[in-house]
Amino acid sequence: MIYKSDKLKREVLRKSLHCLIAFAAPLAEIGKTAVLALLSAGAVLYAVSEILRLKGKQVPVFKTISLITMKAARARDTGFVWGPITLAVGAILSLLLFQKPILDIAIYSLALGDGLAGLVGQFGRLRPVFLKGKSIEGSLTCLAAVFVSAFITSGNWHISLAAAVAATLTEAFPLKDYDNIAIPLVVGFLSLLIFIFLNYF
């Protein structure tokens, strides 16, 4: 019981931090270059803190980052914890490759779709073999979160449905932390293709 409670606390902290990447979308309206710089600097700062942590070196600022990392880390995260790096890379690539509203759809699918799916999935009871340990409840949460956020952003249900299905299917694959890169790219490019098709054909 204590183990489950500790695991849930870790997941809540980890996914709360994960969902913060959603702010990259509205902040990009103010200045995309500044957001790119912040994400890049954050990734470098985090990488340095992880290297120092693994070497057992104590540096005040980096020590704080390492403590947060360890509080949010999962059981499988025994070495370098790649989650924050892949999260930053997913957001950075979205900012570089897409324009609004596709950019927003990609970022929100990463932040809300993947983030909420992981959190709700902790309580999921329906775990078919083909989901490799993930739950139906988590997948449905991903589908709903991406559809709603994409529809609010684009106002187009075709794009929203395609984005939701793409995010859900990608999130269901056992990609570990690399789904942070795969989800926004798959969702972004598919949404872009549908956007082009609807506007030019």
C-alpha positions in Angstrom: 0.0 0.0 0.0 2.9 2.4 0.9 4.6 1.4 -2.4 1.5 2.3 -4.4 1.0 5.6 -2.6 4.7 6.5 -3.3 4.4 5.5 -6.9 1.2 7.6 -7.3 2.9 10.7 -5.7 5.9 10.3 -8.1 3.5 10.0 -11.1 1.5 13.1 -10.0 4.7 15.1 -9.7 6.2 13.8 -12.9 3.1 14.4 -15.0 2.5 17.8 -13.4 5.9 18.9 -14.5 5.2 17.2 -17.9 2.0 19.3 -18.4 3.9 22.5 -17.8 5.3 22.2 -21.4 1.8 23.3 -22.5 2.8 26.9 -21.7 5.2 26.8 -24.7 2.2 27.2 -27.0 0.8 30.5 -25.7 4.3 31.9 -24.9 5.3 31.3 -28.5 2.8 34.0 -29.5 4.8 36.5 -27.5 8.2 35.3 -28.8 9.0 31.9 -30.3 12.8 32.6 -30.3 12.7 33.3 -26.5 10.8 30.1 -25.9 13.3 28.1 -28.0 16.1 29.7 -26.0 14.5 28.9 -22.7 13.8 25.3 -23.6 17.3 24.8 -24.9 18.9 26.4 -21.9 16.7 24.3 -19.6 17.6 21.1 -21.4 21.4 21.9 -21.1 21.0 22.9 -17.4 19.2 19.6 -16.7 21.7 17.5 -18.6 24.5 19.0 -16.6 22.7 18.3 -13.4 22.2 14.7 -14.4 25.8 14.2 -15.2 26.9 15.7 -11.9 24.3 13.6 -10.0 25.6 10.4 -11.6 29.1 11.4 -10.7 28.1 12.0 -7.1 29.1 15.7 -7.2 27.1 18.2 -5.1 26.6 21.6 -6.6 23.8 23.7 -4.9 21.7 24.7 -8.0 22.1 21.4 -9.8 21.5 19.5 -6.5 18.0 21.0 -6.4 17.3 19.9 -9.9 18.6 16.4 -9.1 16.4 16.2 -6.0 13.3 17.0 -8.1 14.4 14.5 -10.7 14.7 11.7 -8.2 11.4 12.5 -6.6 9.7 12.3 -10.0 11.7 9.4 -11.4 10.1 6.0 -12.0 11.5 2.6 -10.9 13.0 2.0 -14.4 15.0 5.3 -14.3 18.2 4.0 -12.8 20.7 5.9 -14.9 20.4 9.1 -16.8 16.8 10.2 -16.7 15.9 11.1 -20.3 12.3 12.3 -19.8 12.9 16.0 -19.4 15.4 16.0 -22.3 13.0 14.3 -24.8 10.2 16.5 -23.5 12.2 19.6 -24.4 13.3 18.2 -27.7 9.6 17.4 -28.6 8.6 20.9 -27.9 11.6 22.5 -29.6 11.0 20.5 -32.8 7.3 21.4 -32.8 8.2 25.1 -32.5 10.7 24.8 -35.3 8.6 22.8 -37.7 5.0 24.0 -37.2 3.0 27.2 -37.3 -0.2 27.9 -35.5 -2.7 26.3 -35.1 -0.7 23.1 -35.9 2.0 24.1 -33.4 -0.6 24.4 -30.6 -2.1 21.0 -31.5 1.3 19.3 -31.4 2.3 21.0 -28.1 -1.0 20.3 -26.4 -1.0 16.6 -27.5 2.4 16.3 -25.9 1.5 18.1 -22.7 -2.1 17.1 -22.1 -2.6 14.0 -24.1 0.5 12.2 -23.0 0.5 13.8 -19.6 -3.0 13.1 -18.5 -3.0 9.6 -20.1 -0.1 8.7 -17.8 -1.8 10.1 -14.7 -5.2 8.5 -15.3 -3.6 5.3 -16.4 -2.3 4.8 -12.8 -5.9 4.1 -11.8 -6.7 2.1 -14.9 -8.0 -1.5 -14.5 -8.4 -2.5 -18.1 -5.0 -3.4 -19.4 -5.2 -5.6 -22.5 -2.0 -7.4 -23.6 -1.7 -5.3 -26.8 -1.2 -2.1 -24.8 1.9 -3.5 -23.2 0.9 -2.6 -19.6 -0.9 0.6 -20.4 -4.6 1.0 -19.7 -7.7 1.6 -21.8 -8.7 4.4 -19.3 -5.4 6.1 -20.0 -5.7 5.8 -23.8 -9.3 7.2 -23.7 -8.1 10.1 -21.6 -5.4 10.8 -24.2 -8.0 10.7 -27.0 -10.4 13.0 -25.2 -7.7 15.5 -24.1 -6.2 15.8 -27.5 -9.5 16.1 -29.3 -10.8 18.8 -27.0 -7.6 20.8 -27.0 -7.2 20.5 -30.8 -10.8 21.5 -31.4 -10.5 24.6 -29.2 -7.3 25.5 -31.0 -8.4 24.7 -34.6 -12.2 24.7 -34.6 -12.1 21.8 -37.0 -13.4 18.4 -36.0 -11.6 16.5 -38.8 -8.2 17.7 -37.7 -9.1 17.3 -34.0 -10.3 13.7 -34.5 -7.2 12.8 -36.6 -4.9 14.4 -34.0 -6.6 12.6 -31.1 -6.4 9.2 -32.8 -2.8 9.7 -33.9 -1.8 10.8 -30.4 -3.6 7.9 -28.7 -2.1 5.3 -31.1 1.4 6.7 -30.7 1.1 7.0 -26.9 0.1 3.3 -26.8 3.4 2.2 -28.3 6.1 1.2 -25.8 8.4 4.0 -26.7 9.3 4.9 -23.1 10.5 8.5 -22.9 10.8 8.8 -26.7 7.1 9.2 -27.0 7.7 12.8 -26.0 9.3 13.3 -29.4 7.1 10.9 -31.4 3.7 12.2 -30.3 4.0 15.9 -31.2 5.7 15.1 -34.5 3.2 12.4 -35.6 0.3 14.6 -34.5 1.8 17.7 -36.0 2.5 16.3 -39.5 -0.8 14.5 -39.7 -2.7 17.6 -38.7 -0.7 19.6 -41.2 -1.5 17.2 -44.0 -5.2 17.3 -43.2 -5.1 21.1 -42.9 -3.5 21.4 -46.4 -6.0 18.9 -47.9 -9.0 20.7 -46.4 -7.8 24.1 -47.6 -6.5 23.2 -51.1 -8.7 20.3 -52.4 
